[in-house]
Amino acid sequence: MATDSAPPSVRRNYWQLPTFALGVAAAISAVAAFPPQPPSPADRLRDQLAELRQALDRRPADLATVEALTPQAAAAAEQFPDTAPLAHFLAGSGHLALAEVSPADADRWAAAAAHFDRVESAQLPDAADQKRLAYRKAKALAAVGTGDPAELLPVLLDLPPGEEADGERRRLLADVALRATPPDMARAREELTAYLTGPTRAPVPALARYRLKLGEVHLALNEPDKARTWLKDVGTAAPADVQAQAHALLARLAAAENNWAEAVKLYESAHSAAGLPADQRGAIRYQAGLAHARMNNLAAAAPHFEAAAKESGPVATAAAVRLAELLLRDPALRGQRARAVDHLEAAVQSAAADSQFQNPHLTADEVRAAFEEAVTVCVREGEFGSAVRAATAYNRVAAGGRDRERRAEAHLAWAQALQKTPAAGDQPAAHFRAAADDFAQLAAAYPTAAGKADLLRKAATSLRQAGDAAAAGAMIDQLTTMPGLNEDVVAAAWLEKGEALLAGNQFAEATQALQKATAGPAGLIARVKLASAHLEQAKRKTGDEAKGMTALAQQLLTQVANTTATTAPEREAQQQAFFELGKLLLAQGNIPDGEARFRQLVQANPGGTTGGTAKLYLGSCLLLLARGAHQGGRPPADADRKLTEALGYFDELAKSDDAFLRTQADIRQANATLLLKRYNDMPALCEKLADRYRGKVEELIVLSMLYSSYRFADLPGGAARTLGRMEEAFAKLGPDAFPGGSEEYTREYWVKTWFEPLRRK
């Protein structure tokens, strides 16, 4: 056929044109009369799927075509079962591609997952499509948060040829790694870091959430500096809840560095944010309270703990424990510690009594410490009922029977306090018995022989103090027959048995038990107890028998006093020996040696249980020595020095909480001042003391020393006036005002020594 490129000299065959036109016209007529067959629906679906595949395979993908054809492919898949697997695969791939450019569109991810779920790998004839199906399905499942992380992770890491390496893949890998058991924090950190530092189409709110999540991952990996960087990068454009949670985590970082002021500021900011999830408010309030408490701002901490305690779950438990701590440490709440115990009871009421306490906000040891503190504070402040309650509730978290031990101690302290109350009746015995029950139950389950023996001994002591000497003795018999005990424990058992027998007035059996203990490590203690038993028994005897018992006691006490004591119990026993020996020597008129023993005791332990009484005796010995009572009434050359030292002890004891010591010290203050011839000081001192003891025999004693002061100062007028006051005071005192004992506390002494002789003059 000729073309326009033919040379001009060539003759053109224009005659052919009519024929060609006629042919074209005939063809057009034929088509018009007989149109071609339209494609079948199946053919049309195949064309659409092919076009959709081409649009998906382009880089970048032809998203307009993908968006137009994906719904058609999805709809047609239901009509043609033979083509359905491929249609579902490509429809799912279309939804996946659209989700990649709109990551926040959860419906797209879900639609993709639904289509992929309807395809079996074997239904796709192309091996490459089978691998793409596995990979794309893993992405869709990761996006909707389903699927087994252990299966998804290796699939997502094995990138098929032609698939994009970036996009949302790294974020999805991080999500799957965090859902793994245990979470793969290192993988999550790697993928999230790459995701947030690479190109992404995610909107600002989503990116802020992933910055928050990466901060949490760094915290979990103990990388606080990196965590702080990402948390601060969350930004003010982030959703309110993300900002609030970021502030809470930054506060946690500040608290970990003991930057409590910054922590408080951030916790307060997090809590005040409108977007903070409701289930996190309690925890934030708790942490804010804890930060305030660490700054010792207890007043600010309390409202936060109170609010958190009204929540439910672990944070309420933790807040209740912290409130209890505040209530126990507030000095203004002395006498109201029961409120703290209320909170501790509430904190553990749902805990199983197996010591396996678990709480994300505080440890089991912290809860146990709170109970220990509660029992200690309540016992110290005399709130014994609250102490017993705390020890009983302690059972829920205590380890190794510690709750019973603390409850026994509380009952013991309660019983000892009640013993000082005249109207207590049988109450002390009841609490001693309760303590004995707890000690005995602890002993029954104790794993070691030594520990079991110690608890049995404590139970026996409590029973003896309860007045049940027989039960105490039986328990000690059980103890002494236990195999495998060392000599220390056995000696302590014999000591306890001796005391139990003494309490039952079984002197002979008691001395036998105590003698068995004198040869062991507790020998010093046993000798003191044996000496005390003989002294007590001597009071019931007369003549040579009484003298013999007293002499034996004195010998034992002297042995102990002259021995080197090494352990704390031995030193305590030796101090008791000093005390008893000093009293014996003083009663025998051996004032110098008595003074020496009391001085040893005061020097060894001036604040001990007998320290105050020893100072009173020591001061009294110094008064007697200064007067020359041991040498025919001739005062020694250093009398004033002795009197001045004695006056120092009396001045100290005059401030004692013990009424007896305070009274005796007051009287001896006046006596020492008189002997020092400080006559000018006597009127003011004696007037003060006379007022203090008005209506008591002590008033008469003080006035008698004032009378002597005036006489020695050659002031007869003052002496006469004072004598008149003495007669008036004596006349007002009834027979019951004179308790007896030393002579000045008897009525006869005042009549025969004072008033009758003075009247005769």
Stockholm file with secondary structure:
# STOCKHOLM 1.0

chainA/1-761         MATDSAPPSVRRNYWQLPTFALGVAAAISAVAAFPPQPPSPADRLRDQLAELRQALDRRPADLATVEALTPQAAAAAEQFPDTAPLAHFLAGSGHLALAEVSPADADRWAAAAAHFDRVESAQLPDAADQKRLAYRKAKALAAVGTGDPAELLPVLLDLPPGEEADGERRRLLADVALRATPPDMARAREELTAYLTGPTRAPVPALARYRLKLGEVHLALNEPDKARTWLKDVGTAAPADVQAQAHALLARLAAAENNWAEAVKLYESAHSAAGLPADQRGAIRYQAGLAHARMNNLAAAAPHFEAAAKESGPVATAAAVRLAELLLRDPALRGQRARAVDHLEAAVQSAAADSQFQNPHLTADEVRAAFEEAVTVCVREGEFGSAVRAATAYNRVAAGGRDRERRAEAHLAWAQALQKTPAAGDQPAAHFRAAADDFAQLAAAYPTAAGKADLLRKAATSLRQAGDAAAAGAMIDQLTTMPGLNEDVVAAAWLEKGEALLAGNQFAEATQALQKATAGPAGLIARVKLASAHLEQAKRKTGDEAKGMTALAQQLLTQVANTTATTAPEREAQQQAFFELGKLLLAQGNIPDGEARFRQLVQANPGGTTGGTAKLYLGSCLLLLARGAHQGGRPPADADRKLTEALGYFDELAKSDDAFLRTQADIRQANATLLLKRYNDMPALCEKLADRYRGKVEELIVLSMLYSSYRFADLPGGAARTLGRMEEAFAKLGPDAFPGGSEEYTREYWVKTWFEPLRRK
#=GR chainA/1-761 SS CCCTTSCTTSCCCTTHHHHHHHHHHHHHHHHHHSCCCCCCHHHHHHHHHHHHHHHHHSSSCCHHHHHHHHHHHHHHHTTCTTTHHHHHHHHHHHHHHHHHHSTTCHHHHHHHHHHHTTCCGGGCSCHHHHHHHHHHHHHHHHHHTCSCHHHHHHHHHSCCTTSCSSTTHHHHHHHHHHHSSSCCHHHHHHHHHHHHHSCCCCCHHHHHHHHHHHHHHHHHTTCHHHHHHHHHTTCTTSCHHHHHHHHHHHHHHHHHTTCHHHHHHHHHHHHHCTTSCHHHHHHHHHHHHHHHHHTTCHHHHHHHHHHHHTSCSHHHHHHHHHHHHHHHHCGGGTTCTHHHHHHHHHHHTTSCTTSCCCCTTSCHHHHHHHHHHHHHHHHHTTCHHHHHHHHHHGGGTCSTTHHHHHHHHHHHHHHHHHHTCGGGTTHHHHHHHHHHHHHHHHHHHCSSHHHHHHHHHHHHHHHHHTTCHHHHHHHHHHHHTCTTCCHHHHHHHHHHHHHHHHHTTCHHHHHHHHHHHTTSTTHHHHHHHHHHHHHHHHTTCCHHHHHHHHHHHHHHHHHHHTSCCCSHHHHHHHHHHHHHHHHHHHHTTCHHHHHHHHHHHHHHCTTSTTHHHHHHHHHHHHHHHHHTTTTTTCCCTTHHHHHHHHHHHHHHHTTCSCHHHHHHHHHHHHHHHHHTTCTTTHHHHHHHHHHHTTTSHHHHHHHHHHHHHHHHTTCHHHHHHHHHHHHHHHHHCCGGGCCCSSGGGSHHHIIIIIIHHHHHC
#=GC SS_cons         CCCTTSCTTSCCCTTHHHHHHHHHHHHHHHHHHSCCCCCCHHHHHHHHHHHHHHHHHSSSCCHHHHHHHHHHHHHHHTTCTTTHHHHHHHHHHHHHHHHHHSTTCHHHHHHHHHHHTTCCGGGCSCHHHHHHHHHHHHHHHHHHTCSCHHHHHHHHHSCCTTSCSSTTHHHHHHHHHHHSSSCCHHHHHHHHHHHHHSCCCCCHHHHHHHHHHHHHHHHHTTCHHHHHHHHHTTCTTSCHHHHHHHHHHHHHHHHHTTCHHHHHHHHHHHHHCTTSCHHHHHHHHHHHHHHHHHTTCHHHHHHHHHHHHTSCSHHHHHHHHHHHHHHHHCGGGTTCTHHHHHHHHHHHTTSCTTSCCCCTTSCHHHHHHHHHHHHHHHHHTTCHHHHHHHHHHGGGTCSTTHHHHHHHHHHHHHHHHHHTCGGGTTHHHHHHHHHHHHHHHHHHHCSSHHHHHHHHHHHHHHHHHTTCHHHHHHHHHHHHTCTTCCHHHHHHHHHHHHHHHHHTTCHHHHHHHHHHHTTSTTHHHHHHHHHHHHHHHHTTCCHHHHHHHHHHHHHHHHHHHTSCCCSHHHHHHHHHHHHHHHHHHHHTTCHHHHHHHHHHHHHHCTTSTTHHHHHHHHHHHHHHHHHTTTTTTCCCTTHHHHHHHHHHHHHHHTTCSCHHHHHHHHHHHHHHHHHTTCTTTHHHHHHHHHHHTTTSHHHHHHHHHHHHHHHHTTCHHHHHHHHHHHHHHHHHCCGGGCCCSSGGGSHHHIIIIIIHHHHHC
//
